[in-house]
């Protein structure tokens, strides 16, 4: 990518209508465009980050046996009436619309009903189970409050997975496998040390649901954290009975702010029973499938990462999700310097190292400010001085230390990370 070819631009001013740090920085750096409250378009750099996060989630869901699907956004009213979830008195954040013939439809906010209905056509025998189906898809929720940037949107990207098991024991094993996979996701995203399994309300066939909460002052949740056991309790279920059941004492807990970055639920037969998802067991008896659901907010994670790692200069992306690994700057309009920058750009790209090449005809100060604002892990500078030394100046986004390295050493330093 060449900066001169990007249609987006950085901004000096903080957006006046944004309260959240993540949205302020993402708009300033040209990653997102605000369409309206809670609705953001993802621009080239922002989409790269979003896709990198989604790919990490996709890989870990595939490892546990997930099969990726892509379900419809438009939802059949009759299907949701069968589970009692169409009425606004039950789910109050539906977006609903109508066809030209006045047929009422919903815009999907979750997909338990559709995926269960689909699988009722394919699951007949115990030999068809267990299975996991997941998707990464845009969801719509009519949030009353959308003031946290991309951390709480009315339109957002989400991974939702659904498990289908023959027995409770089988379901419990799947549930635990996915719980462990979630921690692998957060570790790869750079959030592993500050993300905790949190006991919360919302369990349908279990006393609790399991949330995954990342510590940040920008979070909307209050949790009580046990650092030793790496677990937490959401304020909504915090009471002496719960603490006793979990074997922890209130004196061992610390009250902190956190943002929910995932949740998992045991569903039992809540959806499979009314929608007729049954199977014939080894003895020829008809049984109802036991289900679970597992959500991760992809776009929310992007906002949380921005909040957690940003500094006073701008965004700081972990290498696994950054839109590029290298921000390449040429500070000279000297022909030799331009040639050296172009050659290094080609070498890095050939080595499958993603580069954002700042080849704009602007002042050096603006290039350095934009490099910090955009937050790419490595900055490489080519100048008349480095040309004479036949080396390149390299520094990490989070370090004040610079080094002079040759091209081969540059490649090795970046590839070794």
C-alpha positions in Angstrom: 0.0 0.0 0.0 1.2 3.5 -0.9 -0.1 6.4 1.1 -0.2 8.5 -2.1 -2.8 6.1 -3.5 -5.0 5.8 -0.4 -8.2 7.9 -0.7 -8.4 8.3 3.1 -6.6 11.1 5.0 -5.6 11.6 8.6 -7.1 14.4 10.6 -5.6 16.8 13.1 -8.8 17.5 15.0 -10.6 15.1 17.3 -14.2 14.5 16.1 -16.4 16.8 18.2 -19.3 14.3 18.2 -17.4 11.4 19.6 -17.0 10.6 23.3 -15.1 7.3 23.1 -11.3 7.2 22.6 -11.5 4.3 20.1 -13.8 6.2 17.7 -11.9 9.4 18.0 -8.6 7.8 17.1 -10.0 5.5 14.4 -11.7 8.4 12.7 -8.6 10.6 13.0 -6.4 7.9 11.6 -8.7 7.2 8.7 -9.7 3.7 9.7 -13.5 4.3 10.0 -16.2 6.7 8.8 -19.1 7.5 11.1 -22.4 7.2 9.3 -24.5 7.9 12.3 -24.5 7.1 16.1 -23.5 3.4 16.4 -23.0 2.9 12.7 -19.5 3.0 11.1 -18.1 2.2 7.7 -14.7 0.5 7.6 -12.2 2.2 5.3 -9.2 0.4 3.8 -6.9 0.4 6.8 -9.7 -0.3 9.2 -11.0 -3.2 7.1 -7.6 -4.8 7.2 -7.6 -4.7 11.0 -11.1 -6.1 11.1 -10.3 -8.9 8.7 -7.1 -9.8 10.6 -9.2 -10.2 13.8 -11.8 -12.2 12.0 -9.2 -14.5 10.6 -7.7 -15.3 14.0 -11.2 -16.1 15.3 -12.0 -18.2 12.2 -8.8 -20.2 12.6 -9.5 -21.1 16.3 -13.1 -22.0 15.5 -11.9 -24.3 12.7 -9.5 -26.0 15.1 -12.3 -27.1 17.4 -14.3 -28.4 14.5 -16.4 -25.5 13.5 -18.0 -25.4 10.0 -18.4 -21.9 8.6 -21.7 -20.8 7.1 -23.2 -17.5 6.1 -26.9 -17.1 7.1 -29.4 -14.6 6.0 -29.9 -11.2 7.6 -33.6 -11.1 6.7 -35.6 -13.2 9.2 -38.9 -15.0 8.9 -41.4 -13.8 11.6 -43.1 -17.2 11.8 -39.9 -19.0 12.8 -39.2 -16.6 15.7 -42.8 -16.8 16.8 -42.4 -20.6 17.3 -39.8 -19.9 20.0 -41.6 -16.9 21.5 -38.9 -14.4 20.6 -40.6 -12.2 17.9 -42.4 -9.9 20.3 -40.7 -6.6 21.3 -41.8 -7.4 24.8 -39.4 -10.3 24.8 -36.5 -8.9 22.7 -36.6 -5.1 22.8 -33.8 -4.3 20.4 -35.1 -5.8 17.1 -34.9 -3.9 13.9 -38.0 -4.8 11.8 -39.1 -4.0 8.3 -41.7 -5.0 5.8 -41.8 -6.3 2.2 -43.8 -4.5 -0.5 -46.7 -6.9 0.3 -46.6 -5.9 4.0 -45.0 -9.2 5.1 -43.1 -8.3 8.3 -39.4 -9.3 8.6 -36.7 -8.9 11.1 -33.0 -7.9 10.7 -31.0 -10.6 12.4 -29.6 -9.8 15.8 -28.7 -13.5 16.5 -29.3 -16.8 14.7 -30.3 -19.5 17.1 -33.7 -20.0 15.3 -32.5 -20.0 11.7 -29.5 -22.3 12.2 -31.7 -24.8 14.2 -34.3 -24.8 11.5 -31.8 -25.4 8.8 -30.2 -28.3 10.7 -33.5 -30.0 11.3 -33.4 -30.8 7.6 -29.9 -32.5 7.9 -29.8 -34.1 11.3 -31.6 -37.4 11.6 -29.4 -39.9 13.3 -26.9 -39.9 16.2 -24.3 -40.4 13.5 -24.9 -36.9 12.3 -23.8 -35.4 15.7 -22.0 -33.7 17.3 -21.5 -30.6 15.0 -20.5 -27.0 15.3 -21.7 -24.3 12.9 -20.5 -20.7 13.0 -20.5 -17.6 10.9 -18.9 -14.1 10.8 -21.7 -11.7 9.8 -23.1 -8.3 10.3 -25.7 -8.0 13.1 -28.2 -5.3 13.8 -29.4 -4.2 17.3 -31.6 -1.2 18.1 -29.4 0.0 20.9 -30.8 2.7 23.0 -27.4 3.9 23.9 -24.6 4.0 21.3 -21.9 6.2 22.8 -18.9 3.8 22.9 -17.7 4.0 19.3 -17.4 0.6 17.6 -17.5 -1.1 21.0 -21.3 -0.8 21.0 -22.9 -0.4 17.7 -26.3 -0.7 16.1 -24.6 -2.5 13.2 -21.6 -4.6 14.0 -19.6 -7.6 12.9 -19.9 -10.7 15.1 -18.8 -14.4 15.2 -21.7 -16.5 16.4 -21.2 -20.3 16.8 -23.8 -22.9 17.6 -23.1 -26.4 19.0 -25.4 -29.5 18.6 -24.8 -32.5 20.8 -26.4 -35.8 21.6 -25.9 -35.8 25.4 -25.2 -33.3 28.2 -21.8 -34.9 28.7 -21.0 -34.4 25.0 -22.2 -30.8 25.2 -20.1 -30.0 28.3 -17.0 -31.2 26.5 -17.7 -29.1 23.5 -18.4 -26.1 25.7 -15.1 -26.5 27.5 -13.2 -26.9 24.2 -14.7 -23.6 22.9 -14.0 -21.9 26.2 -10.3 -22.8 25.9 -10.4 -21.7 22.2 -11.6 -18.3 23.3 -8.6 -17.8 25.5 -6.4 -18.7 22.6 -8.1 -16.0 20.5 -7.5 -13.4 23.1 -3.9 -14.4 23.6 -3.2 -14.1 19.9 -4.9 -10.7 19.8 -2.6 -9.4 22.6 -5.4 -9.3 25.2 -4.7 -12.6 27.0 -3.2 -11.1 30.1 -6.1 -8.7 30.7 -9.1 -10.9 29.7 -10.9 -13.0 32.3 -13.7 -15.6 32.3 -16.5 -13.9 34.1 -19.6 -15.4 35.7 -22.7 -13.5 34.7 -26.5 -13.8 34.5 -28.3 -15.1 31.4 -27.8 -18.8 31.8 -30.7 -20.7 30.4 -29.9 -24.3 31.4 -27.1 -23.4 33.7 -26.9 -21.1 36.7 -24.5 -18.7 34.9 -23.5 -17.7 31.5 -19.8 -17.2 30.8 -18.6 -13.8 29.7 -15.1 -12.9 28.7 -14.2 -9.5 30.0 -11.2 -7.4 29.1 -10.0 -4.9 31.6 -10.3 -1.3 30.4 -11.5 2.0 31.9 -13.6 2.4 28.7 -15.6 -0.7 29.6 -19.3 -0.5 30.4 -19.3 -3.4 32.9 -18.2 -3.6 36.5 -16.7 -6.9 37.5 -15.1 -8.3 40.7 -11.8 -9.9 39.8 -9.9 -12.7 41.4 -6.4 -12.4 39.9 -5.1 -15.6 41.4 -7.8 -17.8 39.9 -8.1 -15.7 36.8 -11.9 -15.5 37.1 -14.3 -12.7 37.8 -17.9 -12.1 38.8 -20.1 -9.6 37.0 -21.7 -7.0 39.3 -25.2 -8.2 38.1 -24.7 -11.6 40.0 -22.4 -10.5 42.7 -23.8 -11.6 46.1 -22.7 -13.8 49.0 -24.4 -16.9 47.6 -22.6 -16.7 44.3 -19.3 -16.1 46.0 -19.8 -19.2 48.2 -20.7 -21.3 45.3 -17.6 -20.3 43.5 -15.4 -20.8 46.5 -14.1 -17.2 46.7 -14.2 -14.5 49.4 -15.1 -10.9 48.7 -11.8 -9.8 50.3 -10.0 -11.6 47.5 -11.7 -9.6 44.8 -10.9 -6.3 43.2 -13.6 -4.1 41.6 -12.6 -3.1 38.1 -14.1 -1.8 34.8 -14.2 -4.1 31.9 -15.6 -4.6 28.3 -17.3 -7.8 27.3 -15.5 -9.3 24.3 -17.3 -12.7 24.2 -19.9 -14.9 25.8 -20.9 -18.5 25.8 -24.3 -20.1 26.8 -25.7 -23.5 27.4 -29.1 -23.6 25.6 -30.3 -27.1 26.4 -33.4 -27.8 24.3 -34.8 -24.3 24.4 -34.6 -23.9 20.6 -34.3 -27.5 19.3 -37.5 -28.6 21.0 -40.0 -26.1 19.5 -38.2 -26.2 16.1 -38.2 -30.0 15.9 -34.4 -30.6 15.9 -34.4 -34.3 16.9 -32.3 -37.4 16.2 -32.7 -41.1 16.6 -30.2 -42.6 19.1 -28.4 -45.9 19.0 -31.5 -47.7 20.5 -33.9 -46.2 17.9 -35.4 -43.7 20.3 -36.1 -40.1 19.3 -34.1 -37.6 21.3 -33.9 -33.8 21.2 -30.6 -32.2 20.3 -28.8 -30.3 23.1 -27.4 -26.9 22.0 -25.0 -24.1 23.0 -24.1 -20.7 21.5 -20.9 -18.8 21.5 -20.4 -15.2 20.5 -17.4 -12.9 19.9 -17.8 -9.4 18.7 -15.3 -8.9 16.0 -15.7 -5.1 15.5 -16.1 -4.7 19.3 -12.7 -6.4 19.7 -11.2 -3.8 17.3 -12.5 -1.0 19.5 -11.3 -2.7 22.7 -7.8 -3.2 21.3 -7.7 0.5 20.3 -8.8 1.5 23.8 -6.4 -0.8 25.6 -3.2 -0.1 23.7 -3.5 3.5 22.4 -1.1 6.1 23.9 -1.0 9.9 23.7 0.4 9.8 20.2 -2.3 7.5 18.7 -3.2 3.9 18.0 -0.9 1.0 18.9 -1.8 -2.2 17.0 -0.5 -5.6 18.1 1.4 -7.2 15.2 -1.2 -9.9 14.7 -3.9 -7.4 13.8 -2.1 -4.3 12.5 -3.1 -3.2 8.9 0.6 -3.6 8.0 3.8 -4.6 9.8 6.0 -1.7 8.5 5.4 2.0 8.0 8.0 3.0 5.5 9.1 6.6 5.3 11.3 8.3 2.7 12.5 11.7 4.0 14.4 12.8 0.9 13.4 13.7 -2.6 16.9 12.7 -3.7 16.7 10.2 -6.6 19.0 7.7 -4.7 16.8 7.9 -1.6 13.6 7.3 -3.6 15.2 4.4 -5.4 16.4 2.9 -2.1 12.9 3.2 -0.6 11.3 1.7 -3.6 13.7 -1.2 -3.6 13.2 -1.9 0.2 9.4 -1.7 -0.4 9.7 -4.4 -3.0 11.9 -6.6 -0.9 9.7 -6.4 2.1 6.6 -7.1 0.0 8.3 -10.0 -1.7 9.1 -11.4 1.8 5.4 -11.2 2.6 5.8 -8.4 5.0 2.9 -6.0 4.7 4.1 -2.4 4.2 2.4 1.0 4.3 4.7 3.2 2.2 4.5 6.9 3.0 5.6 8.2 -0.4 3.6 11.4 -0.1 5.1 14.8 -0.9 4.5 16.2 2.6 6.8 17.4 5.4 8.8 15.0 7.4 7.0 16.1 10.6 3.6 15.1 9.2 4.9 11.7 8.2 6.2 11.0 11.7 2.9 12.2 13.3 0.8 10.1 11.0 3.1 7.1 11.6 2.4 7.4 15.3 -1.3 8.0 14.8 -1.9 5.1 12.5 0.0 2.8 15.0 1.7 0.2 12.7 4.3 -1.8 14.7 7.6 -0.9 12.9 8.7 2.4 11.4 11.5 2.4 8.9 13.1 5.7 7.8 15.2 6.3 4.7 17.1 9.6 4.5 20.2 11.0 3.0 22.1 10.0 6.2 20.9 6.4 6.0 21.7 6.2 2.3 25.3 7.2 3.0 25.5 4.5 5.7 23.9 2.0 3.4 21.5 1.2 6.3 17.9 1.9 7.4 16.6 3.4 10.6 14.1 1.2 12.3 12.1 1.5 15.5 9.1 -0.2 17.1 6.0 1.9 17.7 6.2 1.4 21.5 9.9 2.1 21.8 11.9 5.4 21.7 15.1 3.5 20.6 16.1 3.5 17.0 18.6 1.1 15.3 20.5 1.3 12.0 20.3 -2.0 10.1 21.0 -3.3 6.7 18.2 -4.7 4.5 18.9 -8.3 5.3 18.9 -7.6 9.0 15.7 -5.6 8.7 13.9 -8.5 7.2 15.3 -10.9 9.8 14.3 -8.6 12.7 10.7 -8.3 11.5 10.3 -12.0 10.4 11.6 -13.2 13.8 8.7 -11.6 15.6 
